[in-house]
Amino acid sequence: MPGVEHMFIDCLAYVCKRCWDFLVRELTGTQPPAYHPTPITIGPELLGELFG
């Protein structure tokens, strides 16, 4: 991902969209639909699970 360091917590929506787009293109052979994913809220519980 351009412009980020090793942590891309703030970019999870972008990463999910890019992964989904890749799967749609490669598995169905079509272009993915235009959409805007809902941002993922990262609370203290999730951070604790990720880094605990």
mmCIF file of the N, C-alpha and C atoms, coordinates in Angstrom:
data_MODEL
# 
_entry.id   MODEL 
# 
loop_
_atom_site.group_PDB 
_atom_site.id 
_atom_site.type_symbol 
_atom_site.label_atom_id 
_atom_site.label_alt_id 
_atom_site.label_comp_id 
_atom_site.label_asym_id 
_atom_site.label_entity_id 
_atom_site.label_seq_id 
_atom_site.pdbx_PDB_ins_code 
_atom_site.Cartn_x 
_atom_site.Cartn_y 
_atom_site.Cartn_z 
_atom_site.occupancy 
_atom_site.B_iso_or_equiv 
_atom_site.pdbx_formal_charge 
_atom_site.auth_seq_id 
_atom_site.auth_comp_id 
_atom_site.auth_asym_id 
_atom_site.auth_atom_id 
_atom_site.pdbx_PDB_model_num 
ATOM 1   N N  . MET A 1 1  ? 0.855   -1.170  0.000   1.00 0.00 ? 1  MET A N  1 
ATOM 2   C CA . MET A 1 1  ? 0.000   0.000   0.000   1.00 0.00 ? 1  MET A CA 1 
ATOM 3   C C  . MET A 1 1  ? 0.899   1.229   0.000   1.00 0.00 ? 1  MET A C  1 
ATOM 4   N N  . PRO A 1 2  ? 0.663   2.114   -0.905  1.00 0.00 ? 2  PRO A N  1 
ATOM 5   C CA . PRO A 1 2  ? 1.510   3.298   -0.989  1.00 0.00 ? 2  PRO A CA 1 
ATOM 6   C C  . PRO A 1 2  ? 1.302   4.243   0.185   1.00 0.00 ? 2  PRO A C  1 
ATOM 7   N N  . GLY A 1 3  ? 2.405   4.768   0.685   1.00 0.00 ? 3  GLY A N  1 
ATOM 8   C CA . GLY A 1 3  ? 2.339   5.808   1.704   1.00 0.00 ? 3  GLY A CA 1 
ATOM 9   C C  . GLY A 1 3  ? 2.071   5.354   3.120   1.00 0.00 ? 3  GLY A C  1 
ATOM 10  N N  . VAL A 1 4  ? 2.111   4.057   3.401   1.00 0.00 ? 4  VAL A N  1 
ATOM 11  C CA . VAL A 1 4  ? 1.883   3.598   4.766   1.00 0.00 ? 4  VAL A CA 1 
ATOM 12  C C  . VAL A 1 4  ? 3.078   2.785   5.239   1.00 0.00 ? 4  VAL A C  1 
ATOM 13  N N  . GLU A 1 5  ? 3.175   2.658   6.548   1.00 0.00 ? 5  GLU A N  1 
ATOM 14  C CA . GLU A 1 5  ? 4.248   1.852   7.114   1.00 0.00 ? 5  GLU A CA 1 
ATOM 15  C C  . GLU A 1 5  ? 3.757   0.422   7.273   1.00 0.00 ? 5  GLU A C  1 
ATOM 16  N N  . HIS A 1 6  ? 4.367   -0.339  8.161   1.00 0.00 ? 6  HIS A N  1 
ATOM 17  C CA . HIS A 1 6  ? 4.001   -1.739  8.325   1.00 0.00 ? 6  HIS A CA 1 
ATOM 18  C C  . HIS A 1 6  ? 2.597   -1.926  8.881   1.00 0.00 ? 6  HIS A C  1 
ATOM 19  N N  . MET A 1 7  ? 2.107   -0.958  9.622   1.00 0.00 ? 7  MET A N  1 
ATOM 20  C CA . MET A 1 7  ? 0.764   -1.044  10.196  1.00 0.00 ? 7  MET A CA 1 
ATOM 21  C C  . MET A 1 7  ? -0.226  -0.370  9.263   1.00 0.00 ? 7  MET A C  1 
ATOM 22  N N  . PHE A 1 8  ? -1.242  -1.078  8.844   1.00 0.00 ? 8  PHE A N  1 
ATOM 23  C CA . PHE A 1 8  ? -2.252  -0.471  7.997   1.00 0.00 ? 8  PHE A CA 1 
ATOM 24  C C  . PHE A 1 8  ? -3.642  -0.615  8.604   1.00 0.00 ? 8  PHE A C  1 
ATOM 25  N N  . ILE A 1 9  ? -3.718  -0.476  9.928   1.00 0.00 ? 9  ILE A N  1 
ATOM 26  C CA . ILE A 1 9  ? -4.984  -0.593  10.649  1.00 0.00 ? 9  ILE A CA 1 
ATOM 27  C C  . ILE A 1 9  ? -6.007  0.401   10.102  1.00 0.00 ? 9  ILE A C  1 
ATOM 28  N N  . ASP A 1 10 ? -5.585  1.632   9.832   1.00 0.00 ? 10 ASP A N  1 
ATOM 29  C CA . ASP A 1 10 ? -6.512  2.649   9.352   1.00 0.00 ? 10 ASP A CA 1 
ATOM 30  C C  . ASP A 1 10 ? -6.972  2.393   7.922   1.00 0.00 ? 10 ASP A C  1 
ATOM 31  N N  . CYS A 1 11 ? -6.366  1.436   7.247   1.00 0.00 ? 11 CYS A N  1 
ATOM 32  C CA . CYS A 1 11 ? -6.662  1.188   5.835   1.00 0.00 ? 11 CYS A CA 1 
ATOM 33  C C  . CYS A 1 11 ? -7.381  -0.133  5.611   1.00 0.00 ? 11 CYS A C  1 
ATOM 34  N N  . LEU A 1 12 ? -8.001  -0.704  6.629   1.00 0.00 ? 12 LEU A N  1 
ATOM 35  C CA . LEU A 1 12 ? -8.614  -2.020  6.488   1.00 0.00 ? 12 LEU A CA 1 
ATOM 36  C C  . LEU A 1 12 ? -9.718  -2.043  5.428   1.00 0.00 ? 12 LEU A C  1 
ATOM 37  N N  . ALA A 1 13 ? -10.503 -0.986  5.337   1.00 0.00 ? 13 ALA A N  1 
ATOM 38  C CA . ALA A 1 13 ? -11.565 -0.944  4.326   1.00 0.00 ? 13 ALA A CA 1 
ATOM 39  C C  . ALA A 1 13 ? -10.955 -0.999  2.927   1.00 0.00 ? 13 ALA A C  1 
ATOM 40  N N  . TYR A 1 14 ? -9.859  -0.275  2.723   1.00 0.00 ? 14 TYR A N  1 
ATOM 41  C CA . TYR A 1 14 ? -9.174  -0.276  1.430   1.00 0.00 ? 14 TYR A CA 1 
ATOM 42  C C  . TYR A 1 14 ? -8.641  -1.673  1.109   1.00 0.00 ? 14 TYR A C  1 
ATOM 43  N N  . VAL A 1 15 ? -8.019  -2.294  2.077   1.00 0.00 ? 15 VAL A N  1 
ATOM 44  C CA . VAL A 1 15 ? -7.455  -3.626  1.875   1.00 0.00 ? 15 VAL A CA 1 
ATOM 45  C C  . VAL A 1 15 ? -8.554  -4.633  1.561   1.00 0.00 ? 15 VAL A C  1 
ATOM 46  N N  . CYS A 1 16 ? -9.652  -4.591  2.285   1.00 0.00 ? 16 CYS A N  1 
ATOM 47  C CA . CYS A 1 16 ? -10.769 -5.511  2.035   1.00 0.00 ? 16 CYS A CA 1 
ATOM 48  C C  . CYS A 1 16 ? -11.338 -5.315  0.638   1.00 0.00 ? 16 CYS A C  1 
ATOM 49  N N  . LYS A 1 17 ? -11.498 -4.070  0.228   1.00 0.00 ? 17 LYS A N  1 
ATOM 50  C CA . LYS A 1 17 ? -12.035 -3.784  -1.106  1.00 0.00 ? 17 LYS A CA 1 
ATOM 51  C C  . LYS A 1 17 ? -11.098 -4.303  -2.180  1.00 0.00 ? 17 LYS A C  1 
ATOM 52  N N  . ARG A 1 18 ? -9.809  -4.075  -2.028  1.00 0.00 ? 18 ARG A N  1 
ATOM 53  C CA . ARG A 1 18 ? -8.847  -4.545  -3.032  1.00 0.00 ? 18 ARG A CA 1 
ATOM 54  C C  . ARG A 1 18 ? -8.820  -6.070  -3.105  1.00 0.00 ? 18 ARG A C  1 
ATOM 55  N N  . CYS A 1 19 ? -8.896  -6.741  -1.961  1.00 0.00 ? 19 CYS A N  1 
ATOM 56  C CA . CYS A 1 19 ? -8.925  -8.208  -1.945  1.00 0.00 ? 19 CYS A CA 1 
ATOM 57  C C  . CYS A 1 19 ? -10.192 -8.722  -2.622  1.00 0.00 ? 19 CYS A C  1 
ATOM 58  N N  . TRP A 1 20 ? -11.320 -8.129  -2.298  1.00 0.00 ? 20 TRP A N  1 
ATOM 59  C CA . TRP A 1 20 ? -12.595 -8.542  -2.895  1.00 0.00 ? 20 TRP A CA 1 
ATOM 60  C C  . TRP A 1 20 ? -12.560 -8.317  -4.403  1.00 0.00 ? 20 TRP A C  1 
ATOM 61  N N  . ASP A 1 21 ? -12.062 -7.157  -4.833  1.00 0.00 ? 21 ASP A N  1 
ATOM 62  C CA . ASP A 1 21 ? -11.972 -6.866  -6.269  1.00 0.00 ? 21 ASP A CA 1 
ATOM 63  C C  . ASP A 1 21 ? -11.107 -7.902  -6.980  1.00 0.00 ? 21 ASP A C  1 
ATOM 64  N N  . PHE A 1 22 ? -9.991  -8.274  -6.371  1.00 0.00 ? 22 PHE A N  1 
ATOM 65  C CA . PHE A 1 22 ? -9.113  -9.286  -6.956  1.00 0.00 ? 22 PHE A CA 1 
ATOM 66  C C  . PHE A 1 22 ? -9.849  -10.612 -7.126  1.00 0.00 ? 22 PHE A C  1 
ATOM 67  N N  . LEU A 1 23 ? -10.543 -11.050 -6.069  1.00 0.00 ? 23 LEU A N  1 
ATOM 68  C CA . LEU A 1 23 ? -11.257 -12.326 -6.144  1.00 0.00 ? 23 LEU A CA 1 
ATOM 69  C C  . LEU A 1 23 ? -12.342 -12.302 -7.209  1.00 0.00 ? 23 LEU A C  1 
ATOM 70  N N  . VAL A 1 24 ? -13.085 -11.205 -7.291  1.00 0.00 ? 24 VAL A N  1 
ATOM 71  C CA . VAL A 1 24 ? -14.143 -11.107 -8.313  1.00 0.00 ? 24 VAL A CA 1 
ATOM 72  C C  . VAL A 1 24 ? -13.530 -11.198 -9.707  1.00 0.00 ? 24 VAL A C  1 
ATOM 73  N N  . ARG A 1 25 ? -12.455 -10.442 -9.943  1.00 0.00 ? 25 ARG A N  1 
ATOM 74  C CA . ARG A 1 25 ? -11.820 -10.461 -11.267 1.00 0.00 ? 25 ARG A CA 1 
ATOM 75  C C  . ARG A 1 25 ? -11.276 -11.837 -11.615 1.00 0.00 ? 25 ARG A C  1 
ATOM 76  N N  . GLU A 1 26 ? -10.572 -12.463 -10.681 1.00 0.00 ? 26 GLU A N  1 
ATOM 77  C CA . GLU A 1 26 ? -9.902  -13.726 -10.977 1.00 0.00 ? 26 GLU A CA 1 
ATOM 78  C C  . GLU A 1 26 ? -10.842 -14.928 -11.004 1.00 0.00 ? 26 GLU A C  1 
ATOM 79  N N  . LEU A 1 27 ? -11.858 -14.931 -10.161 1.00 0.00 ? 27 LEU A N  1 
ATOM 80  C CA . LEU A 1 27 ? -12.747 -16.089 -10.091 1.00 0.00 ? 27 LEU A CA 1 
ATOM 81  C C  . LEU A 1 27 ? -13.913 -16.020 -11.060 1.00 0.00 ? 27 LEU A C  1 
ATOM 82  N N  . THR A 1 28 ? -14.386 -14.813 -11.353 1.00 0.00 ? 28 THR A N  1 
ATOM 83  C CA . THR A 1 28 ? -15.532 -14.704 -12.261 1.00 0.00 ? 28 THR A CA 1 
ATOM 84  C C  . THR A 1 28 ? -15.153 -14.171 -13.629 1.00 0.00 ? 28 THR A C  1 
ATOM 85  N N  . GLY A 1 29 ? -13.965 -13.581 -13.747 1.00 0.00 ? 29 GLY A N  1 
ATOM 86  C CA . GLY A 1 29 ? -13.536 -13.041 -15.032 1.00 0.00 ? 29 GLY A CA 1 
ATOM 87  C C  . GLY A 1 29 ? -14.250 -11.766 -15.423 1.00 0.00 ? 29 GLY A C  1 
ATOM 88  N N  . THR A 1 30 ? -14.874 -11.104 -14.450 1.00 0.00 ? 30 THR A N  1 
ATOM 89  C CA . THR A 1 30 ? -15.585 -9.856  -14.725 1.00 0.00 ? 30 THR A CA 1 
ATOM 90  C C  . THR A 1 30 ? -15.003 -8.743  -13.863 1.00 0.00 ? 30 THR A C  1 
ATOM 91  N N  . GLN A 1 31 ? -15.351 -7.525  -14.208 1.00 0.00 ? 31 GLN A N  1 
ATOM 92  C CA . GLN A 1 31 ? -14.929 -6.386  -13.403 1.00 0.00 ? 31 GLN A CA 1 
ATOM 93  C C  . GLN A 1 31 ? -15.832 -6.285  -12.173 1.00 0.00 ? 31 GLN A C  1 
ATOM 94  N N  . PRO A 1 32 ? -15.272 -6.008  -11.009 1.00 0.00 ? 32 PRO A N  1 
ATOM 95  C CA . PRO A 1 32 ? -16.093 -5.868  -9.803  1.00 0.00 ? 32 PRO A CA 1 
ATOM 96  C C  . PRO A 1 32 ? -16.989 -4.632  -9.902  1.00 0.00 ? 32 PRO A C  1 
ATOM 97  N N  . PRO A 1 33 ? -18.141 -4.671  -9.265  1.00 0.00 ? 33 PRO A N  1 
ATOM 98  C CA . PRO A 1 33 ? -19.040 -3.512  -9.300  1.00 0.00 ? 33 PRO A CA 1 
ATOM 99  C C  . PRO A 1 33 ? -18.451 -2.344  -8.519  1.00 0.00 ? 33 PRO A C  1 
ATOM 100 N N  . ALA A 1 34 ? -18.889 -1.151  -8.866  1.00 0.00 ? 34 ALA A N  1 
ATOM 101 C CA . ALA A 1 34 ? -18.463 0.044   -8.126  1.00 0.00 ? 34 ALA A CA 1 
ATOM 102 C C  . ALA A 1 34 ? -19.237 0.082   -6.805  1.00 0.00 ? 34 ALA A C  1 
ATOM 103 N N  . TYR A 1 35 ? -18.538 0.263   -5.736  1.00 0.00 ? 35 TYR A N  1 
ATOM 104 C CA . TYR A 1 35 ? -19.173 0.323   -4.420  1.00 0.00 ? 35 TYR A CA 1 
ATOM 105 C C  . TYR A 1 35 ? -18.233 1.035   -3.466  1.00 0.00 ? 35 TYR A C  1 
ATOM 106 N N  . HIS A 1 36 ? -18.747 1.422   -2.340  1.00 0.00 ? 36 HIS A N  1 
ATOM 107 C CA . HIS A 1 36 ? -17.954 2.051   -1.290  1.00 0.00 ? 36 HIS A CA 1 
ATOM 108 C C  . HIS A 1 36 ? -18.168 1.235   -0.017  1.00 0.00 ? 36 HIS A C  1 
ATOM 109 N N  . PRO A 1 37 ? -17.147 0.494   0.410   1.00 0.00 ? 37 PRO A N  1 
ATOM 110 C CA . PRO A 1 37 ? -17.331 -0.337  1.604   1.00 0.00 ? 37 PRO A CA 1 
ATOM 111 C C  . PRO A 1 37 ? -17.521 0.504   2.858   1.00 0.00 ? 37 PRO A C  1 
ATOM 112 N N  . THR A 1 38 ? -18.264 -0.042  3.781   1.00 0.00 ? 38 THR A N  1 
ATOM 113 C CA . THR A 1 38 ? -18.467 0.607   5.067   1.00 0.00 ? 38 THR A CA 1 
ATOM 114 C C  . THR A 1 38 ? -17.164 0.568   5.852   1.00 0.00 ? 38 THR A C  1 
ATOM 115 N N  . PRO A 1 39 ? -16.745 1.695   6.401   1.00 0.00 ? 39 PRO A N  1 
ATOM 116 C CA . PRO A 1 39 ? -15.498 1.681   7.189   1.00 0.00 ? 39 PRO A CA 1 
ATOM 117 C C  . PRO A 1 39 ? -15.604 0.716   8.369   1.00 0.00 ? 39 PRO A C  1 
ATOM 118 N N  . ILE A 1 40 ? -14.505 0.093   8.687   1.00 0.00 ? 40 ILE A N  1 
ATOM 119 C CA . ILE A 1 40 ? -14.445 -0.847  9.799   1.00 0.00 ? 40 ILE A CA 1 
ATOM 120 C C  . ILE A 1 40 ? -14.059 -0.077  11.054  1.00 0.00 ? 40 ILE A C  1 
ATOM 121 N N  . THR A 1 41 ? -14.903 -0.153  12.073  1.00 0.00 ? 41 THR A N  1 
ATOM 122 C CA . THR A 1 41 ? -14.615 0.524   13.330  1.00 0.00 ? 41 THR A CA 1 
ATOM 123 C C  . THR A 1 41 ? -13.661 -0.328  14.149  1.00 0.00 ? 41 THR A C  1 
ATOM 124 N N  . ILE A 1 42 ? -12.584 0.266   14.580  1.00 0.00 ? 42 ILE A N  1 
ATOM 125 C CA . ILE A 1 42 ? -11.594 -0.461  15.368  1.00 0.00 ? 42 ILE A CA 1 
ATOM 126 C C  . ILE A 1 42 ? -11.620 0.087   16.787  1.00 0.00 ? 42 ILE A C  1 
ATOM 127 N N  . GLY A 1 43 ? -12.150 -0.718  17.688  1.00 0.00 ? 43 GLY A N  1 
ATOM 128 C CA . GLY A 1 43 ? -12.234 -0.320  19.082  1.00 0.00 ? 43 GLY A CA 1 
ATOM 129 C C  . GLY A 1 43 ? -11.131 -0.959  19.898  1.00 0.00 ? 43 GLY A C  1 
ATOM 130 N N  . PRO A 1 44 ? -11.095 -0.641  21.170  1.00 0.00 ? 44 PRO A N  1 
ATOM 131 C CA . PRO A 1 44 ? -10.055 -1.187  22.050  1.00 0.00 ? 44 PRO A CA 1 
ATOM 132 C C  . PRO A 1 44 ? -10.081 -2.713  22.129  1.00 0.00 ? 44 PRO A C  1 
ATOM 133 N N  . GLU A 1 45 ? -11.280 -3.314  22.036  1.00 0.00 ? 45 GLU A N  1 
ATOM 134 C CA . GLU A 1 45 ? -11.378 -4.769  22.116  1.00 0.00 ? 45 GLU A CA 1 
ATOM 135 C C  . GLU A 1 45 ? -10.666 -5.423  20.936  1.00 0.00 ? 45 GLU A C  1 
ATOM 136 N N  . LEU A 1 46 ? -10.919 -4.892  19.745  1.00 0.00 ? 46 LEU A N  1 
ATOM 137 C CA . LEU A 1 46 ? -10.281 -5.462  18.556  1.00 0.00 ? 46 LEU A CA 1 
ATOM 138 C C  . LEU A 1 46 ? -8.776  -5.268  18.594  1.00 0.00 ? 46 LEU A C  1 
ATOM 139 N N  . LEU A 1 47 ? -8.335  -4.110  19.011  1.00 0.00 ? 47 LEU A N  1 
ATOM 140 C CA . LEU A 1 47 ? -6.896  -3.872  19.113  1.00 0.00 ? 47 LEU A CA 1 
ATOM 141 C C  . LEU A 1 47 ? -6.267  -4.828  20.126  1.00 0.00 ? 47 LEU A C  1 
ATOM 142 N N  . GLY A 1 48 ? -6.968  -5.079  21.229  1.00 0.00 ? 48 GLY A N  1 
ATOM 143 C CA . GLY A 1 48 ? -6.477  -6.019  22.223  1.00 0.00 ? 48 GLY A CA 1 
ATOM 144 C C  . GLY A 1 48 ? -6.346  -7.429  21.668  1.00 0.00 ? 48 GLY A C  1 
ATOM 145 N N  . GLU A 1 49 ? -7.308  -7.828  20.828  1.00 0.00 ? 49 GLU A N  1 
ATOM 146 C CA . GLU A 1 49 ? -7.246  -9.157  20.216  1.00 0.00 ? 49 GLU A CA 1 
ATOM 147 C C  . GLU A 1 49 ? -6.106  -9.240  19.206  1.00 0.00 ? 49 GLU A C  1 
ATOM 148 N N  . LEU A 1 50 ? -5.907  -8.159  18.459  1.00 0.00 ? 50 LEU A N  1 
ATOM 149 C CA . LEU A 1 50 ? -4.859  -8.162  17.441  1.00 0.00 ? 50 LEU A CA 1 
ATOM 150 C C  . LEU A 1 50 ? -3.461  -8.154  18.055  1.00 0.00 ? 50 LEU A C  1 
ATOM 151 N N  . PHE A 1 51 ? -3.292  -7.408  19.120  1.00 0.00 ? 51 PHE A N  1 
ATOM 152 C CA . PHE A 1 51 ? -1.959  -7.203  19.673  1.00 0.00 ? 51 PHE A CA 1 
ATOM 153 C C  . PHE A 1 51 ? -1.789  -7.727  21.090  1.00 0.00 ? 51 PHE A C  1 
ATOM 154 N N  . GLY A 1 52 ? -2.777  -8.472  21.573  1.00 0.00 ? 52 GLY A N  1 
ATOM 155 C CA . GLY A 1 52 ? -2.731  -8.953  22.948  1.00 0.00 ? 52 GLY A CA 1 
ATOM 156 C C  . GLY A 1 52 ? -1.932  -10.186 23.151  1.00 0.00 ? 52 GLY A C  1 
# 
